[in-house]
């Protein structure tokens, strides 16, 4: 599932919460808190659910295990607390061989 | 050390360098829910299909229908580059298994959901997963070796 990012914005901002993209609110919350969290959690992985920080973890696997333990199989956001986010690249997709949108 | 030799052969059983160029490295995969979730919930049946080993991809991706079929909720989001610029892909936690191949299963919580089905694929195996393997590409022999 892929959503187009706003041209001028960072990932996770300006998106609408939908059934297809249920993480929009948590992404916005993450972006709003990022500057503050960078001071204390840089490099860690934040677990966010319903616009609340559940915890920070050393790696995404531990964050996922904690999220599943706490909430089960529901949408939640795991994202690294960093200001150096490079987009993932899929050359086949970038060349138009694959489709990014449904 | 588990080793898989992926050999592309022509119709006469000979090593086929051109076949490897044309088709790349396609592995049979079984995609299931992540072990952390499997302990907590009854997993849906795994999804079987072909995965392309893609050393050009930074991350591993699965077709967007796979999480739906597994009943998986997203567990993250990441920016990706597309022909039209940046987009945000949802991330899922899955386990990749390789039936019939002597390679270990690979759990990952950072797999992007994109559209792959039109390529006949259920997954792209990117460098995040490949980082756990030793990969040797022998073009003249049409042979790719994955060792763990």
gemmi code that builds the backbone of each chain (N, CA, C; Angstrom):
import gemmi

chains = {
    "A": [
        ("UNK", (0.850, -1.181, 0.000), (0.000, 0.000, 0.000), (0.889, 1.235, 0.000)),
        ("UNK", (0.629, 2.115, -0.904), (1.508, 3.265, -1.065), (0.666, 4.513, -1.181)),
        ("UNK", (1.101, 5.546, -0.540), (0.448, 6.843, -0.658), (1.456, 7.866, -1.130)),
        ("UNK", (1.023, 8.720, -2.022), (1.892, 9.759, -2.539), (2.219, 10.752, -1.447)),
        ("UNK", (3.478, 11.069, -1.281), (3.874, 12.064, -0.290), (3.703, 13.452, -0.880)),
        ("UNK", (3.352, 14.429, -0.040), (3.248, 15.785, -0.563), (4.591, 16.261, -1.082)),
        ("UNK", (4.564, 17.006, -2.193), (5.817, 17.379, -2.833), (6.741, 18.146, -1.910)),
        ("UNK", (6.147, 19.039, -1.123), (7.003, 19.901, -0.325), (7.215, 19.348, 1.080)),
        ("UNK", (6.503, 18.322, 1.421), (6.508, 17.919, 2.810), (7.360, 16.699, 3.083)),
        ("UNK", (7.635, 16.495, 4.339), (8.330, 15.287, 4.756), (7.331, 14.145, 4.831)),
        ("UNK", (7.871, 12.964, 4.851), (6.991, 11.798, 4.942), (6.162, 11.888, 6.203)),
        ("UNK", (4.919, 11.512, 6.074), (4.080, 11.445, 7.254), (3.339, 12.721, 7.554)),
        ("UNK", (3.474, 13.717, 6.730), (2.730, 14.941, 6.977), (1.714, 15.138, 5.871)),
        ("UNK", (0.614, 15.742, 6.234), (-0.369, 16.120, 5.241), (-1.158, 14.961, 4.669)),
        ("UNK", (-1.158, 13.829, 5.335), (-1.916, 12.685, 4.821), (-3.209, 12.532, 5.589)),
        ("UNK", (-4.163, 11.917, 4.932), (-5.435, 11.699, 5.581), (-5.512, 10.269, 6.088)),
        ("UNK", (-6.103, 10.152, 7.272), (-6.316, 8.821, 7.825), (-7.408, 8.131, 7.023)),
        ("UNK", (-7.103, 6.986, 6.457), (-8.092, 6.225, 5.706), (-7.950, 4.758, 6.065)),
        ("UNK", (-8.921, 3.966, 5.646), (-8.800, 2.525, 5.872), (-7.575, 1.974, 5.165)),
        ("UNK", (-7.258, 2.552, 3.996), (-6.095, 2.085, 3.247), (-4.786, 2.572, 3.858)),
        ("UNK", (-4.844, 3.667, 4.545), (-3.620, 4.245, 5.129), (-3.912, 4.673, 6.564)),
        ("UNK", (-3.964, 3.701, 7.475), (-4.414, 4.002, 8.834), (-3.363, 4.644, 9.724)),
        ("UNK", (-2.161, 4.875, 9.198), (-1.080, 5.383, 10.048), (-0.895, 6.894, 9.948)),
        ("UNK", (-1.781, 7.573, 9.226), (-1.558, 8.996, 8.971), (-1.471, 9.806, 10.258)),
        ("UNK", (-2.366, 9.552, 11.187), (-2.375, 10.330, 12.432), (-1.090, 10.060, 13.221)),
        ("UNK", (-0.686, 8.817, 13.278), (0.538, 8.487, 14.018), (1.784, 9.054, 13.334)),
        ("UNK", (1.765, 9.093, 12.001), (2.887, 9.707, 11.284), (2.972, 11.206, 11.573)),
        ("UNK", (1.842, 11.845, 11.565), (1.840, 13.282, 11.870), (2.336, 13.532, 13.285)),
        ("UNK", (1.887, 12.710, 14.200), (2.329, 12.855, 15.590), (3.841, 12.648, 15.681)),
        ("UNK", (4.339, 11.624, 14.994), (5.781, 11.345, 15.017), (6.556, 12.561, 14.510)),
        ("UNK", (6.121, 13.096, 13.376), (6.835, 14.239, 12.804), (6.786, 15.444, 13.739)),
        ("UNK", (5.659, 15.623, 14.398), (5.524, 16.771, 15.302), (6.453, 16.640, 16.504)),
        ("UNK", (6.715, 15.411, 16.922), (7.540, 15.175, 18.115), (9.009, 14.954, 17.795)),
        ("UNK", (9.329, 14.810, 16.516), (10.656, 14.319, 16.138), (11.794, 15.170, 16.712)),
        ("UNK", (11.682, 16.475, 16.601), (12.782, 17.330, 17.074), (13.071, 17.088, 18.555)),
        ("UNK", (12.028, 16.961, 19.326), (12.199, 16.736, 20.763), (12.758, 15.338, 21.035)),
        ("UNK", (12.245, 14.380, 20.311), (12.710, 12.997, 20.551), (14.156, 12.804, 20.101)),
        ("UNK", (14.577, 13.566, 19.096), (15.958, 13.428, 18.636), (16.950, 13.731, 19.766)),
        ("UNK", (16.554, 14.591, 20.667), (17.460, 14.967, 21.763), (17.684, 13.812, 22.737)),
        ("UNK", (16.715, 12.936, 22.842), (16.820, 11.884, 23.872), (16.768, 10.460, 23.314)),
        ("UNK", (16.249, 10.312, 22.103), (16.058, 8.952, 21.571), (16.715, 8.752, 20.216)),
        ("UNK", (17.642, 9.590, 19.838), (18.213, 9.512, 18.494), (18.716, 8.086, 18.184)),
        ("UNK", (18.316, 7.606, 17.018), (18.760, 6.291, 16.571), (17.894, 5.133, 17.036)),
        ("UNK", (17.067, 5.383, 18.048), (16.182, 4.324, 18.546), (14.940, 4.220, 17.653)),
        ("UNK", (14.133, 3.226, 17.945), (12.898, 3.012, 17.183), (11.697, 3.304, 18.084)),
        ("UNK", (10.887, 4.239, 17.632), (9.710, 4.634, 18.403), (8.526, 3.771, 18.000)),
        ("UNK", (7.754, 3.405, 18.996), (6.482, 2.713, 18.767), (5.370, 3.692, 19.144)),
        ("UNK", (4.546, 4.022, 18.139), (3.490, 5.014, 18.319), (2.153, 4.369, 17.991)),
        ("UNK", (1.181, 4.636, 18.822), (-0.174, 4.110, 18.588), (-1.178, 5.153, 19.076)),
        ("UNK", (-2.132, 5.504, 18.228), (-3.146, 6.502, 18.569), (-2.506, 7.804, 19.043)),
        ("UNK", (-1.499, 8.248, 18.308), (-0.815, 9.510, 18.600), (-0.249, 9.556, 20.009)),
        ("UNK", (0.261, 8.437, 20.477), (0.940, 8.385, 21.774), (2.207, 7.554, 21.614)),
        ("UNK", (3.258, 7.983, 22.293), (4.500, 7.211, 22.290), (4.366, 6.070, 23.288)),
        ("UNK", (4.422, 4.861, 22.769), (4.292, 3.688, 23.632), (5.639, 3.337, 24.248)),
        ("UNK", (6.708, 3.465, 23.448), (8.029, 3.143, 23.954), (9.075, 3.353, 22.880)),
        ("UNK", (10.330, 3.270, 23.284), (11.436, 3.349, 22.328), (12.301, 2.099, 22.512)),
        ("UNK", (12.842, 1.612, 21.396), (13.507, 0.311, 21.390), (14.790, 0.399, 20.563)),
        ("UNK", (15.669, -0.552, 20.824), (16.959, -0.539, 20.128), (16.846, -0.950, 18.670)),
        ("UNK", (15.839, -1.745, 18.339), (15.699, -2.207, 16.959), (14.221, -2.403, 16.636)),
        ("UNK", (13.887, -2.474, 15.345), (12.466, -2.573, 14.980), (11.833, -3.900, 15.382)),
        ("UNK", (12.638, -4.946, 15.473), (12.075, -6.237, 15.873), (11.533, -6.179, 17.308)),
        ("UNK", (12.319, -5.579, 18.207), (11.854, -5.445, 19.584), (10.629, -4.541, 19.669)),
        ("UNK", (10.619, -3.489, 18.844), (9.461, -2.594, 18.835), (8.221, -3.328, 18.344)),
        ("UNK", (8.391, -4.150, 17.325), (7.237, -4.885, 16.802), (6.716, -5.882, 17.838)),
        ("UNK", (7.639, -6.598, 18.479), (7.210, -7.559, 19.500), (6.448, -6.848, 20.609)),
        ("UNK", (6.915, -5.673, 21.008), (6.215, -4.919, 22.055), (4.848, -4.454, 21.566)),
        ("UNK", (4.780, -4.035, 20.313), (3.500, -3.581, 19.765), (2.492, -4.709, 19.691)),
        ("UNK", (2.932, -5.859, 19.260), (2.023, -7.010, 19.173), (1.591, -7.449, 20.572)),
        ("UNK", (2.536, -7.429, 21.510), (2.184, -7.802, 22.884), (1.120, -6.859, 23.444)),
        ("UNK", (1.292, -5.580, 23.158), (0.407, -4.584, 23.763), (-0.937, -4.482, 23.052)),
        ("UNK", (-0.920, -4.593, 21.742), (-2.128, -4.250, 20.974), (-2.645, -5.368, 20.086)),
        ("UNK", (-1.813, -6.356, 19.822), (-2.216, -7.399, 18.886), (-2.002, -6.954, 17.443)),
        ("UNK", (-2.753, -7.562, 16.564), (-2.594, -7.324, 15.126), (-3.445, -6.143, 14.689)),
        ("UNK", (-3.013, -4.952, 15.077), (-3.694, -3.716, 14.677), (-2.620, -2.758, 14.145)),
        ("UNK", (-3.038, -1.730, 13.401), (-2.026, -0.792, 12.890), (-1.332, -0.034, 14.019)),
        ("UNK", (-0.034, 0.015, 13.970), (0.747, 0.912, 14.819), (1.997, 1.285, 14.048)),
        ("UNK", (2.632, 2.358, 14.500), (3.766, 2.900, 13.756), (5.070, 2.605, 14.472)),
        ("UNK", (5.992, 1.998, 13.744), (7.371, 1.851, 14.211), (8.226, 2.676, 13.269)),
        ("UNK", (9.002, 3.575, 13.817), (9.803, 4.454, 12.956), (11.062, 4.862, 13.710)),
        ("UNK", (12.156, 4.885, 12.991), (13.412, 5.255, 13.632), (13.445, 6.756, 13.914)),
        ("UNK", (13.946, 7.075, 15.074), (14.082, 8.484, 15.464), (15.377, 9.000, 14.866)),
        ("UNK", (15.249, 9.568, 13.703), (16.416, 10.070, 12.986), (15.990, 11.192, 12.050)),
        ("UNK", (16.937, 12.079, 11.781), (16.653, 13.141, 10.803), (17.407, 12.873, 9.508)),
        ("UNK", (17.873, 11.648, 9.345), (18.634, 11.290, 8.145), (17.923, 10.158, 7.408)),
        ("UNK", (16.697, 10.408, 7.017), (15.900, 9.366, 6.381), (16.064, 9.427, 4.870)),
        ("UNK", (16.701, 8.410, 4.336), (16.790, 8.277, 2.881), (15.613, 7.441, 2.404)),
        ("UNK", (14.988, 7.827, 1.314), (13.895, 6.992, 0.814), (14.417, 5.652, 0.317)),
        ("UNK", (13.592, 4.639, 0.472), (13.932, 3.336, -0.094), (13.852, 3.427, -1.608)),
        ("UNK", (14.752, 2.750, -2.274), (14.745, 2.785, -3.737), (14.547, 1.380, -4.293)),
        ("UNK", (13.673, 1.310, -5.264), (13.411, 0.067, -5.993), (13.572, 0.410, -7.467)),
        ("UNK", (14.742, 0.195, -8.027), (14.969, 0.648, -9.404), (13.908, 0.164, -10.383)),
        ("UNK", (13.445, -1.060, -10.226), (12.408, -1.546, -11.134), (11.153, -0.699, -11.022)),
        ("UNK", (10.854, -0.286, -9.792), (9.689, 0.558, -9.576), (9.933, 1.963, -10.101)),
        ("UNK", (11.131, 2.482, -9.806), (11.445, 3.846, -10.226), (11.442, 3.953, -11.748)),
        ("UNK", (11.828, 2.855, -12.416), (11.842, 2.871, -13.870), (10.455, 2.676, -14.468)),
        ("UNK", (9.478, 2.478, -13.575), (8.124, 2.356, -14.056), (7.713, 0.937, -14.384)),
        ("UNK", (8.588, -0.017, -14.082), (8.229, -1.412, -14.352), (7.153, -1.866, -13.370)),
        ("UNK", (7.301, -1.426, -12.111), (6.290, -1.729, -11.112), (5.454, -0.496, -10.893)),
        ("UNK", (4.301, -0.675, -10.291), (3.417, 0.437, -10.008), (3.445, 0.751, -8.523)),
        ("UNK", (3.506, 2.026, -8.227), (3.551, 2.431, -6.828), (2.166, 2.584, -6.232)),
        ("UNK", (1.185, 2.774, -7.071), (-0.151, 3.009, -6.557), (-1.079, 1.857, -6.904)),
        ("UNK", (-2.086, 1.665, -6.058), (-3.063, 0.631, -6.364), (-3.763, 0.920, -7.690)),
    ],
    "B": [
        ("UNK", (26.920, -24.659, 6.921), (26.418, -23.405, 6.342), (25.417, -23.736, 5.230)),
        ("UNK", (24.157, -23.317, 5.361), (23.187, -23.560, 4.293), (23.578, -22.813, 3.014)),
        ("UNK", (23.573, -23.551, 1.922), (23.949, -22.969, 0.635), (22.901, -23.357, -0.400)),
        ("UNK", (22.500, -22.379, -1.207), (21.609, -22.659, -2.336), (22.286, -22.204, -3.621)),
        ("UNK", (22.446, -23.153, -4.549), (22.964, -22.807, -5.873), (21.792, -22.664, -6.838)),
        ("UNK", (21.598, -21.459, -7.292), (20.504, -21.179, -8.236), (21.102, -21.229, -9.643)),
        ("UNK", (20.796, -22.307, -10.351), (21.392, -22.508, -11.668), (20.331, -22.354, -12.743)),
        ("UNK", (20.594, -21.465, -13.679), (19.692, -21.311, -14.818), (20.237, -22.167, -15.955)),
        ("UNK", (19.386, -23.047, -16.473), (19.812, -23.955, -17.542), (18.930, -23.739, -18.770)),
        ("UNK", (19.484, -24.087, -19.910), (18.695, -24.016, -21.138), (17.913, -25.316, -21.321)),
        ("UNK", (17.259, -25.439, -22.472), (16.398, -26.605, -22.712), (17.183, -27.909, -22.741)),
        ("UNK", (18.480, -27.815, -22.935), (19.315, -29.020, -22.984), (20.033, -29.285, -21.653)),
        ("UNK", (19.690, -28.506, -20.646), (20.282, -28.716, -19.337), (21.640, -28.075, -19.165)),
        ("UNK", (22.025, -27.250, -20.130), (23.340, -26.600, -20.034), (23.211, -25.267, -19.300)),
        ("UNK", (24.281, -24.828, -18.634), (24.255, -23.510, -18.000), (23.872, -22.437, -19.011)),
        ("UNK", (22.988, -21.539, -18.585), (22.394, -20.586, -19.510), (22.629, -19.161, -19.005)),
        ("UNK", (23.759, -18.594, -19.412), (24.079, -17.237, -18.979), (23.027, -16.243, -19.454)),
        ("UNK", (22.539, -16.425, -20.693), (21.523, -15.505, -21.222), (20.215, -15.628, -20.442)),
        ("UNK", (19.918, -16.842, -20.006), (18.700, -17.037, -19.220), (18.769, -16.308, -17.890)),
        ("UNK", (19.950, -16.315, -17.285), (20.105, -15.592, -16.018), (19.957, -14.092, -16.245)),
        ("UNK", (20.499, -13.621, -17.367), (20.336, -12.198, -17.690), (18.864, -11.869, -17.877)),
        ("UNK", (18.171, -12.726, -18.603), (16.783, -12.426, -18.964), (15.844, -12.532, -17.765)),
        ("UNK", (16.048, -13.564, -16.957), (15.057, -13.829, -15.907), (15.497, -13.387, -14.527)),
        ("UNK", (16.782, -13.194, -14.331), (17.263, -12.859, -13.007), (17.165, -14.049, -12.078)),
        ("UNK", (17.247, -13.759, -10.807), (17.195, -14.824, -9.809), (15.801, -14.843, -9.205)),
        ("UNK", (15.032, -15.835, -9.594), (13.680, -16.001, -9.077), (13.662, -17.182, -8.113)),
        ("UNK", (13.231, -16.922, -6.895), (13.154, -17.974, -5.885), (11.697, -18.228, -5.521)),
        ("UNK", (11.394, -19.462, -5.237), (10.076, -19.773, -4.677), (10.077, -19.363, -3.212)),
        ("UNK", (9.064, -18.618, -2.835), (8.985, -18.171, -1.447), (7.608, -18.470, -0.870)),
        ("UNK", (7.630, -18.545, 0.433), (6.407, -18.666, 1.216), (6.445, -17.500, 2.196)),
        ("UNK", (5.420, -16.677, 2.163), (5.392, -15.509, 3.043), (4.354, -15.751, 4.131)),
        ("UNK", (4.816, -15.714, 5.361), (3.922, -15.904, 6.496), (4.011, -14.739, 7.450)),
        ("UNK", (3.201, -14.788, 8.488), (3.248, -13.700, 9.464), (4.552, -13.797, 10.256)),
        ("UNK", (4.940, -12.685, 10.833), (6.169, -12.612, 11.621), (6.038, -13.515, 12.863)),
        ("UNK", (7.129, -14.145, 13.279), (7.048, -15.030, 14.461), (6.473, -14.353, 15.703)),
        ("UNK", (6.737, -13.063, 15.886), (6.195, -12.378, 17.070), (4.673, -12.378, 17.055)),
        ("UNK", (4.096, -12.245, 15.872), (2.639, -12.248, 15.770), (2.095, -13.669, 15.812)),
        ("UNK", (2.837, -14.595, 15.239), (2.364, -15.988, 15.207), (2.186, -16.547, 16.622)),
        ("UNK", (2.955, -16.007, 17.586), (2.803, -16.464, 18.972), (1.504, -15.964, 19.588)),
        ("UNK", (0.987, -14.884, 19.044), (-0.153, -14.212, 19.671), (-1.471, -14.458, 18.975)),
        ("UNK", (-1.409, -14.814, 17.708), (-2.643, -14.927, 16.939), (-2.537, -16.112, 16.004)),
        ("UNK", (-3.686, -16.596, 15.603), (-3.689, -17.675, 14.634), (-3.393, -17.088, 13.265)),
        ("UNK", (-2.256, -17.470, 12.703), (-1.901, -16.833, 11.429), (-2.757, -17.340, 10.283)),
        ("UNK", (-2.956, -16.481, 9.322), (-3.621, -16.910, 8.105), (-2.700, -17.817, 7.323)),
        ("UNK", (-3.241, -18.504, 6.331), (-2.380, -19.387, 5.540), (-1.321, -18.582, 4.809)),
        ("UNK", (-0.119, -19.137, 4.680), (0.951, -18.396, 4.007), (0.641, -18.189, 2.528)),
        ("UNK", (1.318, -17.221, 1.974), (1.173, -16.903, 0.552), (2.403, -17.426, -0.173)),
        ("UNK", (2.164, -18.164, -1.218), (3.262, -18.739, -2.006), (3.399, -17.968, -3.316)),
        ("UNK", (4.630, -17.915, -3.808), (4.836, -17.273, -5.099), (6.315, -17.150, -5.414)),
        ("UNK", (6.605, -16.294, -6.372), (7.983, -16.075, -6.796), (8.500, -14.750, -6.246)),
        ("UNK", (9.763, -14.770, -5.855), (10.441, -13.556, -5.391), (11.658, -13.319, -6.266)),
        ("UNK", (11.839, -12.082, -6.645), (13.005, -11.700, -7.431), (14.087, -11.167, -6.506)),
        ("UNK", (15.271, -11.740, -6.592), (16.413, -11.188, -5.849), (16.847, -9.921, -6.569)),
        ("UNK", (16.786, -8.793, -5.877), (17.008, -7.490, -6.509), (18.084, -6.735, -5.729)),
        ("UNK", (19.319, -6.859, -6.187), (20.410, -6.184, -5.478), (20.338, -4.669, -5.642)),
        ("UNK", (19.487, -4.195, -6.546), (19.328, -2.755, -6.716), (18.351, -2.139, -5.735)),
        ("UNK", (17.602, -2.971, -5.038), (16.585, -2.464, -4.119), (17.162, -2.351, -2.714)),
        ("UNK", (16.972, -1.192, -2.105), (17.481, -1.026, -0.747), (16.729, -1.903, 0.237)),
        ("UNK", (15.445, -2.077, -0.020), (14.603, -2.776, 0.942), (13.863, -3.925, 0.270)),
        ("UNK", (13.375, -4.796, 1.088), (12.532, -5.887, 0.594), (11.093, -5.391, 0.519)),
        ("UNK", (10.403, -5.854, -0.504), (9.011, -5.436, -0.706), (8.160, -6.666, -0.977)),
        ("UNK", (6.899, -6.544, -0.639), (5.934, -7.597, -0.962), (4.779, -6.971, -1.716)),
        ("UNK", (4.093, -7.801, -2.489), (2.940, -7.284, -3.204), (1.883, -6.825, -2.202)),
        ("UNK", (1.180, -5.767, -2.557), (0.231, -5.161, -1.629), (-0.921, -6.093, -1.254)),
        ("UNK", (-1.156, -7.117, -2.053), (-2.228, -8.053, -1.720), (-1.814, -9.069, -0.658)),
        ("UNK", (-0.511, -9.214, -0.448), (-0.055, -10.235, 0.503), (-0.509, -9.918, 1.937)),
        ("UNK", (-0.297, -8.691, 2.434), (-0.769, -8.413, 3.796), (-2.272, -8.613, 3.935)),
        ("UNK", (-2.982, -8.259, 2.874), (-4.436, -8.438, 2.908), (-4.774, -9.925, 3.069)),
        ("UNK", (-4.078, -10.749, 2.306), (-4.363, -12.189, 2.364), (-3.943, -12.785, 3.700)),
        ("UNK", (-2.893, -12.230, 4.306), (-2.439, -12.723, 5.611), (-3.226, -12.096, 6.761)),
        ("UNK", (-4.018, -11.082, 6.447), (-4.745, -10.377, 7.497), (-3.846, -9.505, 8.349)),
        ("UNK", (-2.791, -8.985, 7.750), (-1.784, -8.215, 8.494), (-2.107, -6.730, 8.528)),
        ("UNK", (-1.878, -6.131, 9.664), (-1.965, -4.676, 9.781), (-0.580, -4.072, 9.566)),
        ("UNK", (-0.543, -2.811, 9.077), (0.764, -2.180, 8.888), (1.434, -1.883, 10.225)),
        ("UNK", (2.775, -1.874, 10.187), (3.544, -1.637, 11.411), (4.620, -0.579, 11.173)),
        ("UNK", (4.370, 0.282, 10.222), (5.335, 1.329, 9.958), (5.092, 1.943, 8.596)),
        ("UNK", (5.876, 2.933, 8.280), (5.763, 3.608, 6.992), (7.131, 4.152, 6.624)),
        ("UNK", (7.400, 4.174, 5.344), (8.699, 4.654, 4.888), (8.539, 5.322, 3.537)),
        ("UNK", (9.293, 6.370, 3.323), (9.314, 7.004, 2.008), (10.000, 6.095, 0.998)),
        ("UNK", (9.448, 6.071, -0.205), (10.082, 5.357, -1.304), (10.103, 6.271, -2.519)),
        ("UNK", (11.025, 5.995, -3.419), (11.071, 6.754, -4.670), (10.269, 6.008, -5.724)),
        ("UNK", (9.438, 6.750, -6.441), (8.626, 6.172, -7.504), (8.863, 6.992, -8.773)),
        ("UNK", (8.328, 6.556, -9.907), (8.499, 7.349, -11.135), (7.957, 8.766, -10.997)),
        ("UNK", (7.008, 8.951, -10.088), (6.377, 10.265, -9.917), (6.890, 11.003, -8.688)),
        ("UNK", (7.994, 10.574, -8.157), (8.542, 11.246, -6.990), (8.405, 10.398, -5.743)),
        ("UNK", (8.415, 11.094, -4.613), (8.345, 10.363, -3.352), (6.922, 9.914, -3.056)),
        ("UNK", (6.829, 8.754, -2.448), (5.567, 8.268, -1.924), (5.867, 7.621, -0.585)),
        ("UNK", (4.821, 7.337, 0.151), (5.004, 6.670, 1.429), (4.395, 5.281, 1.355)),
        ("UNK", (5.217, 4.297, 1.578), (4.751, 2.904, 1.576), (4.564, 2.445, 3.011)),
        ("UNK", (3.552, 1.658, 3.219), (3.368, 1.060, 4.535), (4.293, -0.149, 4.666)),
        ("UNK", (4.750, -0.367, 5.892), (5.657, -1.476, 6.177), (4.916, -2.574, 6.946)),
        ("UNK", (5.322, -3.786, 6.675), (4.680, -4.942, 7.302), (5.742, -5.864, 7.891)),
        ("UNK", (5.325, -6.634, 8.872), (6.215, -7.631, 9.485), (5.827, -9.006, 8.957)),
        ("UNK", (6.772, -9.659, 8.335), (6.501, -10.977, 7.748), (7.702, -11.890, 7.989)),
        ("UNK", (7.518, -13.122, 7.622), (8.638, -14.059, 7.578), (8.699, -14.650, 6.173)),
        ("UNK", (9.865, -14.549, 5.568), (10.088, -15.152, 4.257), (10.684, -16.538, 4.454)),
        ("UNK", (10.057, -17.496, 3.826), (10.581, -18.866, 3.885), (10.839, -19.353, 2.466)),
        ("UNK", (11.752, -20.300, 2.355), (12.186, -20.761, 1.035), (11.966, -22.264, 0.936)),
        ("UNK", (10.763, -22.664, 0.570), (10.465, -24.095, 0.547), (11.311, -24.832, -0.479)),
        ("UNK", (11.807, -25.966, -0.051), (12.594, -26.795, -0.960), (14.016, -26.330, -1.155)),
        ("UNK", (14.391, -25.293, -0.440), (15.738, -24.736, -0.566), (16.388, -24.745, 0.811)),
        ("UNK", (17.650, -25.064, 0.856), (18.352, -25.147, 2.127), (18.828, -23.770, 2.563)),
        ("UNK", (17.864, -22.901, 2.802), (18.175, -21.578, 3.336), (17.238, -21.317, 4.507)),
        ("UNK", (17.717, -20.594, 5.511), (16.872, -20.349, 6.677), (15.776, -19.331, 6.367)),
        ("UNK", (14.721, -19.372, 7.139), (13.676, -18.357, 7.004), (14.211, -17.018, 7.494)),
        ("UNK", (13.630, -15.959, 6.968), (14.104, -14.619, 7.294), (12.923, -13.778, 7.784)),
        ("UNK", (12.860, -13.501, 9.069), (11.834, -12.571, 9.542), (12.275, -11.133, 9.329)),
        ("UNK", (11.326, -10.292, 8.999), (11.627, -8.865, 8.852), (10.396, -8.065, 9.224)),
        ("UNK", (10.621, -6.968, 9.928), (9.502, -6.105, 10.317), (9.430, -4.855, 9.458)),
        ("UNK", (10.220, -4.800, 8.396), (10.361, -3.559, 7.632), (10.140, -3.781, 6.136)),
        ("UNK", (9.156, -4.564, 5.781), (8.931, -4.918, 4.388), (7.856, -4.013, 3.804)),
        ("UNK", (8.171, -3.380, 2.692), (7.255, -2.395, 2.096), (6.190, -3.079, 1.250)),
        ("UNK", (4.990, -2.556, 1.309), (3.905, -3.047, 0.456), (3.829, -2.224, -0.818)),
        ("UNK", (4.042, -2.849, -1.957), (3.962, -2.180, -3.261), (3.207, -3.101, -4.217)),
        ("UNK", (3.032, -2.656, -5.436), (2.319, -3.480, -6.408), (3.307, -4.260, -7.256)),
        ("UNK", (3.280, -5.573, -7.097), (4.201, -6.452, -7.824), (3.477, -7.506, -8.650)),
        ("UNK", (2.208, -7.686, -8.393), (1.503, -8.834, -8.957), (1.559, -8.850, -10.481)),
        ("UNK", (1.579, -7.653, -11.089), (1.586, -7.626, -12.554), (2.877, -8.188, -13.133)),
        ("UNK", (3.901, -8.263, -12.283), (5.157, -8.889, -12.713), (5.163, -10.383, -12.419)),
        ("UNK", (4.083, -10.871, -11.834), (4.045, -12.271, -11.456), (4.842, -12.559, -10.200)),
        ("UNK", (5.075, -11.531, -9.409), (5.893, -11.672, -8.201), (5.062, -11.439, -6.950)),
        ("UNK", (5.485, -12.080, -5.869), (4.911, -11.730, -4.572), (5.906, -10.949, -3.730)),
        ("UNK", (7.185, -10.956, -4.120), (8.180, -10.256, -3.309), (9.393, -9.859, -4.142)),
        ("UNK", (10.010, -8.788, -3.694), (11.353, -8.405, -4.147), (12.258, -8.559, -2.936)),
        ("UNK", (13.335, -9.283, -3.098), (14.261, -9.451, -1.982), (15.374, -8.432, -2.140)),
        ("UNK", (15.360, -7.445, -1.291), (16.304, -6.336, -1.386), (17.524, -6.525, -0.499)),
        ("UNK", (18.319, -5.469, -0.459), (19.614, -5.589, 0.205), (19.507, -5.733, 1.723)),
        ("UNK", (18.378, -5.327, 2.297), (18.248, -5.525, 3.744), (18.230, -7.007, 4.095)),
        ("UNK", (17.497, -7.788, 3.320), (17.496, -9.247, 3.549), (18.789, -9.871, 3.040)),
        ("UNK", (19.259, -9.396, 1.888), (20.498, -9.972, 1.340), (21.690, -9.731, 2.255)),
        ("UNK", (21.592, -8.726, 3.114), (22.711, -8.449, 4.022), (22.959, -9.624, 4.969)),
        ("UNK", (22.016, -10.531, 5.055), (22.198, -11.690, 5.934), (22.813, -12.871, 5.191)),
        ("UNK", (23.075, -12.700, 3.906), (23.586, -13.804, 3.092), (24.893, -13.411, 2.409)),
        ("UNK", (25.632, -14.453, 2.024), (26.742, -14.266, 1.094), (26.196, -14.602, -0.288)),
        ("UNK", (26.314, -13.651, -1.218), (25.749, -13.841, -2.554), (26.881, -13.796, -3.581)),
        ("UNK", (26.942, -14.822, -4.389), (27.954, -14.876, -5.453), (27.252, -15.000, -6.799)),
        ("UNK", (27.577, -14.092, -7.715), (26.938, -14.066, -9.039), (27.965, -14.514, -10.064)),
        ("UNK", (27.719, -15.698, -10.630), (28.627, -16.233, -11.645), (27.909, -16.171, -12.989)),
        ("UNK", (28.045, -15.051, -13.658), (27.325, -14.828, -14.908), (27.599, -15.868, -15.979)),
        ("UNK", (28.878, -16.177, -16.295), (29.158, -17.128, -17.370), (28.538, -18.503, -17.150)),
        ("UNK", (28.396, -18.906, -15.890), (27.802, -20.220, -15.600), (26.292, -20.148, -15.362)),
        ("UNK", (25.712, -18.944, -15.421), (24.288, -18.828, -15.116), (23.974, -19.277, -13.703)),
        ("UNK", (24.875, -18.967, -12.796), (24.804, -19.502, -11.434), (24.861, -18.368, -10.410)),
        ("UNK", (23.926, -18.419, -9.488), (23.982, -17.515, -8.340), (23.933, -18.366, -7.084)),
        ("UNK", (24.853, -18.117, -6.177), (24.926, -18.878, -4.938), (24.565, -17.980, -3.767)),
        ("UNK", (23.649, -18.477, -2.962), (23.300, -17.790, -1.722), (23.702, -18.692, -0.570)),
        ("UNK", (24.468, -18.150, 0.336), (24.896, -18.906, 1.512), (24.573, -18.100, 2.756)),
        ("UNK", (24.287, -18.821, 3.820), (23.915, -18.136, 5.065), (24.873, -18.550, 6.176)),
    ],
}
model = gemmi.Model(1)
for chain_id, residues in chains.items():
    chain = gemmi.Chain(chain_id)
    for i, (resn, *xyz) in enumerate(residues, 1):
        res = gemmi.Residue()
        res.name, res.seqid = resn, gemmi.SeqId(i, " ")
        for name, pos in zip(("N", "CA", "C"), xyz):
            atom = gemmi.Atom()
            atom.name, atom.element = name, gemmi.Element(name[0])
            atom.pos, atom.b_iso = gemmi.Position(*pos), 0.0
            res.add_atom(atom)
        chain.add_residue(res)
    model.add_chain(chain)
structure = gemmi.Structure()
structure.add_model(model)
structure.setup_entities()
